[in-house]
Amino acid sequence: MHPLRVATAALTLGCSLASLSSLSAQTPAPAAGTFLPIAQRIDLKDGDTFVFLGDSITHQCLYTQYVEDYIYTRYPERRIRFHNAGVSGDVAQNALDRFDEDVAAYQPKFISILLGMNDGSYRPFEQVVFDRYQAGMTQLLDRIQTLGAAAIPMTPTMHDARAARMGPRASEPRDTYYNGVLSLYGAWLREMAQQRGLGFVDMYGPLNQITLDQRRSAPDWTMIKDAVHPGATGQVVMAAALIADAFPKTQVCGITVSQKDGKWLVNVSNGKVTDRSELDKGAVTVKSNALPWVLPADANEGYKLVHAGHRMSNEKLTVRNLATGSYEVRIDGTPIGKWTDAQLSSGIEIEENAATPQYQQALKVAELNQRRNREFYAKIRGEYAALKGQRNKMNRAAGTPEEAATKADFEKHHAAMTERVKALLEGARALEDEIYKTNQPVPHRFELVAVQ
């Protein structure tokens, strides 16, 4: 059945605050004095689907795109499907309203959740508002558990008060207190995740810490110009947080060449030697199992701020026992740089070297996925945002003379939207097919040439 062929009547309605205790009871409590173990890091298998559920920050299709790029290049042998389920302005209850159609219908194995920015209502802490957030998130976590998927709760992101004060619409006391309100929401969510034995991602900490570090030298620096929605730089920080907290740490490839008893030996991690016949001439052909994590050019600042290359790719070439001197490294005949014997002995990292064919191949993957998100998924998310507007209009008309007409309008809009989204999904999948043709590693000939 197509994911969008879900009857409107099946859309899940939200819970009242009074039902919070019954919702919590759906999660089996451990015996007194015992605690559930925290879930292991994500082990994506071929054919799995990962859904990013959230509000406008997910709707931006940026941190989600960057995480997709990571998976496409790190696990090219696995066909993983991704679905962005972010809608601008959403709170937890809105996510519940569209859960069956926009999440469950895709039969996901993993669902990350980024909500809270809107749930706090952009004002100082109020218990009734917090209770509503707790109720919605509790029901959402229960729905995911019932679905048989693994939930990955994530803290709300940062509200940048200084950026707000620099803008034309500064608002006090919100701009003094709201970042702290989000911290409290995130702390509660972390505790809930631990009680349920779920994995958890801290988005709030890295965004705040990097902002603080940068303002030591540039007091007006920000990566959230409107105080709420991180730009590309902040979205890379978010992607790196999700990858670091949720996925296993792996190396793209490590090649070590050394000499022993007059013979050259080569060892490869996360790859294999496909031709060693030229070792005595300073060349070896290697096929890596992965490509480096490369992002579009507008993400470069964030990539460098989180040291993404070293931390999350680490594509390394090490050559030991060389004669003293300088050497040029060539890949498939193209020079990629010059290093001394000492530098090569310590190991050189090449994951950020744009001259390598691996980097260029990974960049093509990132550019294809950027198109997939801009041309198709951004429009899909726009369709769901418009549907929310129609649903809200229908709900407001409940019990009034306009109820029947607004319900008919909603159903008509929903049917037309379903067809538009279906076409957009087909376009996104065509680009996904192209991505999975482009991301396949190929053998490369590494050569070392002595230079003056």
Secondary structure, DSSP 4 states (H G I P E B T S, - for coil): --TT---GGGSPPPPPGGGHHHHHTTSPPPPTT--PPPPPPP---TT-EEEEEESHHHHT-SHHHHHHHHHHHH-TTS--EEEEEE-TT--HHHHHHTHHHHTGGG--SEEEEE--TTTTTTSS--HHHHHHHHHHHHHHHHHHHHHTPEEEEE------HHHHHHSTT--TTHHHHHHHHHHHHHHHHHHHHHHHT---B--HHHHHHHHHHHTTT-TT--S-TTSSS--HHHHHHHHHHHHHHHS----SEEEEEEEETTEEEEEEESEEEEE-TTGGGTEEEEEESS------GGGHHHHHHTTHHHHHT-EEEEE-SPPSSEEEEEETTEEEEEEEHHHHHH-EE-TT-TTSHHHHHHHHHHHHHHHHIIIIIHHHHHHHHHHHHHHHHHHHTTTSTTHHHHHHHHHHHHHHHHHHHHHHHHHHHHHHHHHHHHT----EEEEEEEE-
